[in-house]
Amino acid sequence: MKAPVTVACVQAEPVVLDRDATLDKLAALTAEAAGVGAQLVVFPETFVSVYPSSAWAKALAGWVDPRAKAAFAALARSALEIPGPGADRLGEIAREHGVWLVTGVNELDPTRNGTVYNALLYHAPDGSLALKHRKLVPTNHERLVWGQGDGGGLRAIETPLGRLGGLICWENYMPLARFSLYESGVEIYLGPTADDADTWQATLVHIARESRAFVVAPAHFQRASSYPEDFPLRELIEGMDVIGHGGSAILAPDGSYLAGPLYDEEGILYAELDPARLLEERQRFDPAGHYHRPDILHLEVTPLSE
């Protein structure tokens, strides 16, 4: 990082299972953030177009339940193909507002469309797709929904804002995945998640202190009432209120909070990231620099498996 950067960490609900309406909402929120000077706008895990909450995704373990099959099909239909018009729209939004746009999506591979992936897309201000990362290991009930990702996107990328990189939700508990980002010099570490537990905040503090990077961590917010009336597993969430409480936050390289955490409502958190903080905190500890022993420890990453 060479200069201060204003970032926007978005905590918002998608228009559940409606890809086009969700992209419209994303466009409006990006315009709002850009209007107050944000240069980097980050959306939560699988914002496009639903996070499969354990409140209903557990039903996908059923062998013959037609409701479960229909629910998975609805999620897949609302997913985003790459390449495809949904991904193109994200590029257009980034280009229109001149921002780096990072979005969590359900991704459907158009060449093998039986598997959905949890992906994080980085669009540059010129509209190009600069990086795609698929979640390496879906967590718990998520294994009923998503396929396993590959090593693509496990390196931070150089941008005019600084080196950007990130992991999705519980990937952040994978030490070698984190170190791959550290080794590539990550300066703005992105951690979109669906984990709304208090313990997740301790994880964010640890990552900030371990990486000595800024952490931008949008969390998913979701209400049962936002599901469409014809959602096949709706009866499993009847009577519930908030089923994804959020917890979005922005942290400094010493683990202190610059904004948030934000719970139980939609909102956009903003912070100005001062590059001097990186040098100040890395004087004592640099995980891939002077506090690393590459003569003893070595990490090898296998990139794309395709």
Sequence and secondary structure as in RCSB ss.txt:
>XXXX:A:sequence
MKAPVTVACVQAEPVVLDRDATLDKLAALTAEAAGVGAQLVVFPETFVSVYPSSAWAKALAGWVDPRAKAAFAAL
ARSALEIPGPGADRLGEIAREHGVWLVTGVNELDPTRNGTVYNALLYHAPDGSLALKHRKLVPTNHERLVWGQGD
GGGLRAIETPLGRLGGLICWENYMPLARFSLYESGVEIYLGPTADDADTWQATLVHIARESRAFVVAPAHFQRAS
SYPEDFPLRELIEGMDVIGHGGSAILAPDGSYLAGPLYDEEGILYAELDPARLLEERQRFDPAGHYHRPDILHLE
VTPLSE
>XXXX:A:secstr
  S EEEEEEE    TT HHHHHHHHHHHHHHHHHTT SEEE  TTTBT    HHHHGGGG SS HHHHHHHHHH
HHTSEESSSHHHHHHHHHHHHHT EEEEEEEEE TTSTT EEEEEEEE TTS EEEEEE SS  GGGGGTB    
STT S EEETTEEEEE  GGGGG HHHHHHHHHTT SEEE  B   SHHHHHHHHHHHHHHTSEEEE B EEEGG
GS TT TTGGGTTT  EEEEEEEEEE TTS EEEEEEESS EEEEEEE THHHHHHHTT  TTTTT  TTT    
      
